[in-house]
Amino acid sequence: MNEQNFSFYLTRYFLTYLPGDCGFSSNTIASYRDTFKQLLKYAKEIRNTPPQKMSLEFFTVQLICDFLNNIEAQGKSVSTRNQRLAAIKAFTNYLSYEDPEHLFQYQQILKIRAKKCAEPTVSYFSVEGAAALLRQPDAETRHGYRDMLLLALLYDSGARVSEIIQVRIGDIRLSKPCTILLHGKGSKDRTVPLSDKTVQLIVRFLKKENLQAPEYRCQLLFTNPQGNSLTRAGVSYILKKYSDQVRTANPELLPEVVTPHCVRHSKAMHLLQAGVPLIYIRDFLGHSQIRTTEIYAKADSKAKRSALENAYPELMAGISASLPSHSWKDDIDLIQWLDNLC
């Protein structure tokens, strides 16, 4: 008889198996953790079983099905339900090897099927929308210039929000070929090319912030007013602030909700419309499989294809109006670049 309880295996799963044997990133582990936090909360509130009394015998297919149904009853999407089920199945598969005594019980859970759901729509904006968004920050102020650089680099690199907040000064190659190293999902790093003009903007930012010395290579590129790392919520706040300003002037330019991932989608769509093959877009975005990138081709089939190379020069047209009237205008080449990105 196995004397180990549910908490023993769950603890070892999160502290040893996922980070050690699987090498999962902290973000992936956090996603799995949230699933079991909700499951334990459900067991306590609905089944009157607190976590300390949770046993392996209690971890049944009926419990999991009821939990999944409860998720949908709360108004959550089928996609969220399937995500929670995937996390539970991963743990159940682990239990199958660690506790074969309850193998039949675990097999019943593994047989639960994910529900079919509509393919998610790709939310993105036009080049004109990107240009309007990048014109909003007040580059005459310190934080306004930081925000402008953040938005420009977020779009230019197609980075995930988790990647952009991890960028350190040493991750940026300031000599040709100019690149930025992004630390992606699943500990998969990738190098994304940057134009010389983008690097000029970064170099000027580092000069203004006195961050050019070698000892600052390990320092984060983007920080909040307290000098700490920007959070996901912080980047979302900055993006919402300026996207709201755009919609106030022209509601048609941007979607109702603009998230950091929406900026990433927009970059991918613009690359596709410019004629860049999907295989290169896949590598640029850091997708592990080409079918993930194919969603952009499907989304683009519903819209008119255009010669984006003629639109790119307009991406940041007029941004010079937001630049300061004194010190920031000293570099004429930079102003010309901002007018002609990308």
Summary of the structure (lengths in Angstrom):
residues: 342
radius of gyration: 23.9
end to end distance: 66.0
largest distance: 78.0
contacts: 974
relative contact order: 0.10
helix: 62%
strand: 5%
